[in-house]
């Protein structure tokens, strides 16, 4: 699988570390914290994911990937995605 790094271009996925779903938001209090830590949906289709380019520019990026086909539809820096 090739991941498009905004700085380095298309790179092999072995250069990256997968963090997980980029859409999760940490709850402010204890309510919902158990669900945030332990419960995850497993959607079929496009999903935004956090990846860390550990063997490259060391940037966090948000990759849009289809979980059914592993096709990657784009990537942006995590700081830009948070805006």
N, C-alpha and C positions, 0 to 999 in steps of 0.2 A: 504494500500500500504506500502510495506517495502522498505526502502532506505538503501543501503549499505554504511555506513560511513567508511572511511579508518581507522579511529582510534577506533571507538566503535563497528564496525560490523553492522549487519542488525538491523535497528531500525524502529519503527513505524513512518509514515510520519507526525503524529501530533507533533513530537518533532522538526520538521523543519519549517523554514519560506521560502516560495517560492519567489525568486526575479524575475526570467524571463529568457529570451533567453540569453545564454552565448556567442552567436556569434556576437552580436552587438558591433560595435566600434564607440565611440563618435567622431564626426567630429571635426577637428581642429578649424575651423572658424564658422561663422554664417550660411554659406551655408550648407544646409542639416540638420540643427539643429532641425527644426520643424518636419521633417520626422523621425529623430532619437527619439524624445520625444513622438510623438503622433501616428505614423503609425507603425503597426506591421503586419507581415505575420502570417498566421495560417496554417503552413504546416502539412500535414498528413504523419506520419512516424517518424523515429528517429530524435531527436533534442537534442542538448546540452543545459542544463538549470542550472542556479545558484540556489543553496539551501544553507541556513544557519542553522547549527545544534544548534538552540537556547537553547534547553533543554538537551544538551549533552556537547560535547567538544568545542562548540562555534567556529567551523571551517566553512569556506566557502568551498563548494565542487561543482564540476561540474558533474551533473548526466546526463547520456545518457538514454533518455526515449522515448518510442514509443507512440506518441499522439493518435494513434488509439486504442491501447490495454492497455495502461498505464504500459506495461512491461518495467522493468528497466534492461538495458544491462550493467551497470557498473557505477562507480563513482570514481573520483580522486580529490585530493585537488585542489582548484582553482589556487593556486600558481604554481603547477606542470602543470596544463593545459595551463597556460599562456606562458610557455616556448616553 
